[in-house]
């Protein structure tokens, strides 16, 4: 059984389209370990989360390829978290927003930074 945290992280971590396609092809050939390594290569996904991401891909679920898509996915998966992040950003607490995102998901530091930066940019455009 996969954890909700790992599933959420897999769905909010951008993975380039080519890597997703290559991982699906490798999994289709029964080369699961290599498929997981391919997903981890450029995405920052941890081992467990990359395995969950591969499961999602083999079930036909697309992963985000940009932080904009990742933020849209997070809004759908955990709107209350996005509201908390928005409040923190509104009070100038970017580091706290990154920390909260990382506590609630297994996203790596760079991914958390980029996702919070995307949210901040979208808020500034409104």
C-alpha positions in Angstrom: 0.0 0.0 0.0 1.4 3.4 -1.0 1.4 6.3 1.4 -0.7 9.3 0.6 2.4 11.4 1.2 4.5 9.5 -1.4 1.6 9.6 -3.9 1.2 13.3 -3.5 4.9 13.9 -3.9 5.0 11.8 -7.0 2.1 13.9 -8.5 3.7 17.3 -7.6 7.3 16.6 -8.8 8.0 17.6 -12.4 9.5 14.8 -14.5 10.4 15.6 -18.1 8.2 14.0 -20.7 11.0 12.0 -22.3 11.9 10.5 -18.9 8.3 9.5 -18.3 8.1 7.8 -21.7 11.4 6.0 -21.2 10.4 4.8 -17.8 7.1 3.5 -19.1 8.9 1.6 -21.9 11.5 0.2 -19.5 8.7 -1.0 -17.1 6.9 -2.5 -20.1 10.0 -4.6 -20.8 10.1 -5.7 -17.1 13.1 -3.5 -16.3 11.5 -1.9 -13.3 14.7 -1.0 -11.4 16.1 0.8 -14.4 12.8 2.6 -14.9 12.8 3.8 -11.3 16.5 5.0 -11.8 15.4 6.9 -14.9 12.7 8.7 -13.1 15.1 9.6 -10.3 17.8 10.9 -12.5 16.6 14.4 -13.1 13.6 14.8 -10.9 14.8 14.7 -7.3 12.4 11.9 -6.5 13.4 9.6 -3.7 13.5 5.8 -4.2 10.1 5.1 -2.7 8.5 8.0 -4.3 10.0 7.2 -7.7 8.5 3.7 -7.4 5.1 5.2 -6.7 5.6 7.5 -9.7 6.3 4.5 -11.9 3.2 2.8 -10.6 1.2 5.9 -11.5 2.7 6.0 -15.0 2.0 2.4 -15.7 -1.6 2.9 -14.6 -1.9 5.7 -17.2 -1.5 8.7 -14.9 0.6 11.5 -16.4 3.1 13.2 -14.1 3.7 17.0 -14.3 6.5 18.3 -16.5 6.5 21.8 -15.2 6.2 23.5 -11.8 3.0 25.2 -13.0 1.5 21.8 -13.7 2.8 20.5 -10.4 1.1 23.5 -8.6 -2.2 22.8 -10.3 -1.9 19.1 -9.2 -1.2 20.3 -5.6 -4.2 22.5 -5.7 -6.3 19.6 -6.7 -4.8 17.1 -4.2 -4.5 19.4 -1.1 -6.2 22.7 -1.4 -5.9 23.4 2.3 -2.1 23.1 2.1 -2.0 25.6 -0.8 -4.1 28.0 1.3 -1.6 27.7 4.1 1.3 28.2 1.7 -0.5 31.3 0.3 -1.0 32.7 3.8 2.7 32.2 4.6 3.8 33.8 1.4 1.4 36.7 2.0 3.1 37.4 5.3 6.6 37.2 3.7 7.5 33.8 5.2 8.8 32.0 2.0 11.2 29.8 4.0 8.3 28.7 6.3 6.2 27.9 3.3 9.0 25.7 1.8 9.4 24.0 5.2 5.7 23.4 5.5 5.5 21.9 2.0 8.5 19.6 2.7 6.9 18.5 6.0 3.6 17.6 4.3 5.1 15.9 1.3 8.4 14.2 0.6 9.5 16.8 -2.0 13.2 17.6 -2.0 14.5 21.0 -1.0 15.0 22.2 -4.6 11.5 21.0 -5.6 9.9 22.7 -2.6 11.7 25.9 -3.4 10.7 25.9 -7.1 7.1 25.0 -6.3 6.7 27.7 -3.7 8.4 30.2 -6.1 5.8 29.2 -8.7 3.0 29.8 -6.3 4.5 33.2 -5.3 4.8 34.2 -9.0 1.2 33.2 -9.6 0.0 35.2 -6.6 2.0 38.2 -7.8 0.3 38.0 -11.2 -3.2 38.1 -9.7 
